[in-house]
Amino acid sequence: MVAKRSSQDLPCRPTDFSPPRWWRSFLCGGSTGLFVYGYCFYYYFGRSDMSGFMQTSFFFGYMLMVCFGFFLMLGTIGWRSSLFFVRHIYRWVEQGQREGKRRQLRKSLQVA
């Protein structure tokens, strides 16, 4: 039962890999950008001497753009690395399956 369930969880090919897992890898990498933006609040209110509407809007506006850039950049790195890992693993598994079939074919030819 457990083996059947775990085999159902694994996709058959890398192209069948479910999209929520791709988004999870993107969001895990990009979450660093959200942390940096959260740190901006601590820096602005706790450490800086900035005040006024213009300084506040410029600081948070520019930091929003910078953190969004971090989010996209690190999310893309996380997505690409998980894509590389999945392709590498599936290539390794498929190669092992081909080797197993070759061994079975050699054994069947030797017996005959």
N, C-alpha and C positions, 0 to 999 in steps of 0.2 A: 504494500500500500504506500509506504513512504517512498520507495524507488519510483513507483508510478507517478506519484504526485510531483516529485522533484524533476522527473523527466518531462512532465507537462509544463513546468515552469520555465524550462530552458527552451529558447526558440530553436528552430531547425537551422536557420541560416542567419548571418549577420544582418541581412536586409529585413528580416522579420523581427528584429529587436524592437521592443515596444517603445513608442514615443515618450511615455512618461518617464522612462529611465533616461532618455536623452535629456529631457528637461531637468531631471534631478541632477545629472552631472553638470549641466550648465549652471543651475542655481547654486550648487555647492561651491563651485569656483567663484561665481559672481557674488556670493554672500560677503566676501571680503570687502567689496565696495560699500555694502550696506553698513558694515562695521565701521569703516572709515568715516562714513557720513555721520553715524552715531557719535563717533569720537569728536567730530567737529562741534557738536552741541556742547560737549564737556569743555572743549578748548575755548569756545566763544564765551560761555557763561562763567567758567571757572578760572581761566587763566588770562584771557585777553582783557584789555581795557577799552574795547570798542563799545560804542554806543551810538544811538541814532538810527533812523530809518535807512538812510543810504548805506552806511557801513554794514548794517545787518543784512539788507537785501543783496548787496554786492557779495558779501562773504558767503552767505548761504546759497546764492544763485551760482556763483562760480564753483563753489565746492560741490554743489549738486551736479554740475556738468563734469567736473573732474571725477567724482565718485561714480557717475554713470559710465564714464569712459573706463574706469577700473572694472566696473561690473561687467561690461561687454568684453573687455580684454581678458580678464581672468575666467569669465564664463566660457569664452571660446577656447581657452587653453584647457579647461577642465573637460569640455565636450570633445575636443580633438584627442586628448590623451585617453579618454575612455573609449573613443572610437578605435584608436590604434590598439589599445589593449584587447578589445573584443575581437577585432579582426585577427590579431596575432593568436589569440587563444583558439578561435575557430579554425584558423589555418593549421594550427598544431593538431587539433582534434581530428580534422579531416585527413591530414597526412597520416596520423596514427590508424585511422579506420582503413585507409587505402593499404597501408602496410599489413594490417591484419587480414584483409581480403587476399592480398598477394600470398601471404603465408599459407592460408587455407587452400588456395589454388595450387601452390607448390606441393603441399601435402597430398592433395587429391591426385595430382599427376604422378607423384612418386609411388603411391599405393597401386595405381592401375598398371 
